[in-house]
Each structure stands twice: as structure tokens, then as C-alpha cells.
Amino acid sequence: MTESHFPIDDILRSRRTSMLVDKTRDVPRELINELCELATWAPNHKRTWPWRFAAITGPAQLRLGDAIADAMSVFGDEPAKVEKARTKYARTPVVMVFGCAVGDSELRTTENRDATAAAVQNFMLAATARGLATYWGSCPKGANDPVAQFCGFDADTTVVCIMYLGWATSTVEAPERPQPSINYLSD
Ligand SMILES: Cc1cc2nc3c(=O)[nH]c(=O)nc-3n(C[C@H](O)[C@H](O)[C@H](O)COP(=O)(O)O)c2cc1C
């Protein structure tokens, strides 16, 4: 371990998956715009700029929940899970959806998804630095296309992340992180 310390280290370590937010405090649109702009500084092969963003607030959160719940029901999910999905996307003031554009080859589509995941992490770190809590959720099985359509994305967009977002009200304890396993190869 080196002894160097940079401010970004604290942000990296303090980002936690959390939904402990002030439900009454809006996240201004200008701030969402800023976070999405910062997300676009992620690396992306061939500069395909594959990320797509949607910010869902207000009654649209319940409509998103209905779209997802209906798709889950068709997929055959348990009724209790389906019903929970109808309201769960209204638990934070904003839900962000991150989509990823299809590439012109299978490899490029995979790379686009990797790049979009990097953009999501940029967004989360920038949000953490500003006092916001983020929670990365996966798109439920069977719901990709309805969510992409709901968000106004192209039909072949992959939904990479459905993120809960709001002003953090408390910090979340983090368990010890396992040490990284690094295979150094030289010679
Ligand atoms: C690709 C991806 C998908 C995730 N999907 C979910 C999810 O569907 N539900 C959930 O509760 N957490 C989800 N998470 C969040 C992880 O559970 C979380 O990152 C993990 O518990 C570690 O906690 P930390 O982010 O606070 O370090 C996801 C994280 C990633 C990177």
C-alpha cells in the first residue's frame, strides 16, 4: 500500500448503496443534468457514446412501476413481487434509468454496456460527493423493453441500471472490503 491520499479516495470509499433519503426534498433538474454530464466522461470504445438517461419523478414513478409490474406478471413472477413493483419506484424523489445503445457487432454491444456501467459509476461518485444517496437496481427480468419504451429510448436499448436517487439522510456502515486479489506477472 502506498501512503498517498487523494480527495477522490474518500468519495470512492464513502459511496454506499443506500435508499436512506429525504423523501420530501427534490433533486433539482440542473443537478441531474450536471450528474449526467459528468457520467459522459466515462471511457467508451470507438466513442460510441452509448449511454442513455431518463429521470423519472412524480406520478411517472408509479407509471414506471406499473409498466414493470405488468411485464413481471407476464414473465411469471410471484404476485407479491409484482405488487411490490407497482409502488417501489416511488420510494425516492427521483429514479434514474440508464440505458445502453446496441453496437454494430456483438463485441461493440458488450463494450457499450461496459462503458455505460462506467458512466453509472461516474454518476454515483459525483452524486456521493454532492451529498446524494444512490442505489443501483437491476431491471427485472422481462421488463427491459417496456422500461426502454417508457423512457423514450430506442427499442433495442438495454436497461443497465434503474437507480434510486435522493438527498442522503444518513451514512451507511460499510463492511470490510476483501483485499483485491492481484496476479502480478513479470518476466
Ligand atoms: C450491476 C449491478 C446490479 C445491481 N442490482 C441490484 C439489485 O437489483 N438489487 C439490489 O438490492 N442491489 C443491486 N445492486 C447493488 C449491490 O447489491 C451493492 O452494490 C452491493 O450490495 C455492495 O454494496 P455497496 O454498493 O454499498 O458497496 C447492484 C449492483 C450492480 C453493480
The ligand as a Gaussian input file, in Angstrom:
#p B3LYP/6-31G(d) Opt

LIG

0 1
 C      -24.816000      -4.422000     -11.939000
 C      -25.401000      -4.230000     -10.567000
 C      -26.702000      -4.593000     -10.333000
 C      -27.274000      -4.437000      -9.070000
 N      -28.585000      -4.804000      -8.878000
 C      -29.121000      -4.699000      -7.642000
 C      -30.471000      -5.074000      -7.421000
 O      -31.194000      -5.447000      -8.348000
 N      -30.959000      -5.000000      -6.182000
 C      -30.189000      -4.561000      -5.119000
 O      -30.679000      -4.549000      -3.997000
 N      -28.909000      -4.145000      -5.308000
 C      -28.366000      -4.207000      -6.532000
 N      -27.076000      -3.783000      -6.745000
 C      -26.337000      -3.141000      -5.636000
 C      -25.449000      -4.132000      -4.906000
 O      -26.267000      -5.004000      -4.146000
 C      -24.462000      -3.362000      -3.993000
 O      -23.580000      -2.628000      -4.813000
 C      -23.699000      -4.300000      -3.083000
 O      -24.521000      -4.778000      -2.056000
 C      -22.484000      -3.656000      -2.433000
 O      -22.870000      -2.554000      -1.647000
 P      -22.207000      -1.110000      -1.874000
 O      -22.643000      -0.634000      -3.239000
 O      -22.741000      -0.244000      -0.775000
 O      -20.730000      -1.287000      -1.809000
 C      -26.490000      -3.911000      -7.997000
 C      -25.165000      -3.532000      -8.250000
 C      -24.622000      -3.675000      -9.513000
 C      -23.198000      -3.240000      -9.774000

